[in-house]
């Protein structure tokens, strides 16, 4: 799918107040796409606070589509593995909230399975798959995970002026209960790298304190105000089939963490 300019008349814009509680307001902007990347079907996290898993998996899925491959991965599997993973951290109060790095860590330890075998609406009594079948070959979830996301393939980034740049820092928010360290980069540098990555046709996982989504495009309205086009995880019955247009200044103001492949960050 090639990037193209496309005009869309907006009837409703989705605003996110929390990970799983959408609200809407009327808007009549017209948007033109500068970049619009392919994506797998929009998923629905329902009442779960697993937006970080949905956003990070969406980033991996779009990255594969752009390589000529197709994978559709199960956030529900990650949600089921999360309590087991949290046991090693001795959390006093287990939580569904986390960060994109948590998805990579859980997937690295327990693997992942396809969405078709454990979809969003999977009943609780549907057993968790112990094998993945691909092309007639049987894999463990861990083997399958390594085939879709290599160790250290993705890099986590933040921009905190109160800490030294160009080194890893712990982002001090409750969702980072793992104390993951992200590269701290000056915001102007980060903006340039992220915009270049999108124009080079790489998706980016975006996290704020309230919600996480996958950036799959860039757009502007009739007044030349700029937006990032994000794939959300509240289902395809939301406006624009589940896409959200976030003003550029708002994206950067609310940004806590960004994840993308190392190649994308380096401009390859």
C-alpha positions, -999 to 999 in steps of 0.1 A, spaced: 0 0 0 15 33 -12 12 65 8 -12 89 -8 -29 122 -1 -66 116 7 -92 140 19 -116 129 46 -146 148 59 -147 144 97 -180 141 115 -167 132 149 -133 132 166 -126 108 193 -110 121 225 -95 98 251 -100 104 288 -86 71 299 -74 38 285 -108 23 279 -134 51 282 -139 70 249 -159 102 245 -168 121 213 -173 156 202 -185 171 169 -159 184 144 -162 194 107 -125 195 97 -113 181 64 -81 161 66 -56 152 40 -31 124 45 6 130 40 14 95 52 -10 66 58 5 32 65 -13 -1 61 -27 -18 92 -43 -50 104 -81 -48 114 -88 -26 144 -92 -45 176 -113 -38 207 -98 -39 242 -132 -37 257 -132 -29 294 -95 -39 298 -67 -15 304 -44 -32 279 -40 -3 254 -2 -6 257 -4 -42 245 -28 -34 217 -7 -4 206 27 -22 206 13 -52 188 -3 -29 162 31 -14 157 47 -48 151 19 -59 128 22 -28 106 60 -31 105 55 -66 92 29 -56 66 54 -31 52 80 -59 49 56 -79 28 46 -102 57 13 -105 75 8 -112 112 -22 -106 134 -14 -111 171 -34 -117 202 -34 -90 230 -57 -114 250 -28 -139 252 -6 -111 266 -33 -102 291 -35 -138 303 3 -140 307 5 -107 326 -4 -119 361 21 -147 358 48 -121 347 39 -97 375 44 -124 402 82 -120 397 78 -83 407 59 -89 439 34 -62 432 13 -53 461 -16 -45 438 -15 -62 403 -26 -40 375 -34 -42 338 -17 -9 331 18 -10 318 40 3 290 50 -8 255 82 -23 269 61 -45 291 46 -60 260 80 -68 246 91 -83 279 60 -105 283 62 -116 247 99 -124 251 92 -146 282 59 -162 273 56 -157 236 25 -148 216 -2 -165 195 -23 -154 165 -54 -133 170 -75 -159 152 -70 -185 180 -75 -160 209 -95 -130 197 -108 -100 217 -141 -118 224 -125 -151 235 -145 -164 265 -127 -169 297 -131 -207 295 -114 -209 261 -80 -225 269 -48 -206 263 -30 -222 233 3 -239 240 12 -242 203 12 -221 172 7 -237 138 22 -218 108 25 -233 73 19 -268 87 47 -264 112 42 -264 150 59 -237 171 58 -228 208 44 -193 215 80 -183 224 94 -196 191 66 -178 172 73 -146 191 110 -146 182 100 -150 145 79 -118 146 100 -97 169 137 -102 174 153 -94 208 162 -57 210 146 -50 177 126 -21 192 139 9 211 120 29 238 124 67 238 114 96 260 122 132 264 128 145 300 147 178 302 152 173 339 175 143 332 207 140 312 201 134 275 215 105 254 214 80 282 188 56 296 165 68 324 136 54 343 103 71 334 88 79 368 51 70 362 30 43 379 26 24 347 64 18 347 63 -6 376 91 -26 359 114 4 361 122 1 324 149 25 312 142 44 280 166 65 260 163 102 269 165 124 238 160 161 233 125 167 220 135 186 188 158 156 179 130 132 188 105 150 166 128 149 136 135 112 140 99 102 145 87 123 115 114 108 94 105 73 105 69 78 95 79 93 61 102 63 56 71 42 62 76 29 98 49 29 125 55 43 160 39 32 193 29 63 212 21 64 250 7 91 272 -3 89 309 -38 81 298 -37 60 267 -15 43 241 -20 40 203 0 32 172 9 61 149 3 50 113 2 84 95 5 122 93 -22 145 81 -33 182 80 -66 200 79 -79 227 56 -62 253 78 -28 234 75 -29 224 111 -10 191 114 -21 158 130 -8 123 137 -31 95 125 -33 68 151 -48 33 151 -69 30 183 -81 -1 201 -118 7 208 -132 -12 179 -140 -4 143 -174 10 151 -157 42 164 -154 72 140 -132 67 110 -132 29 115 -112 33 147 -86 58 136 -79 89 157 -65 123 145 -44 138 172 -31 174 169 7 174 166 12 197 195 -10 176 217 8 144 208 41 159 218 27 176 249 12 144 263 40 121 251 55 99 277 72 72 256 76 62 220 87 28 206 99 20 171 124 -3 154 161 7 157 163 8 119 134 33 118 150 55 144 183 56 125 165 64 93 168 31 75 
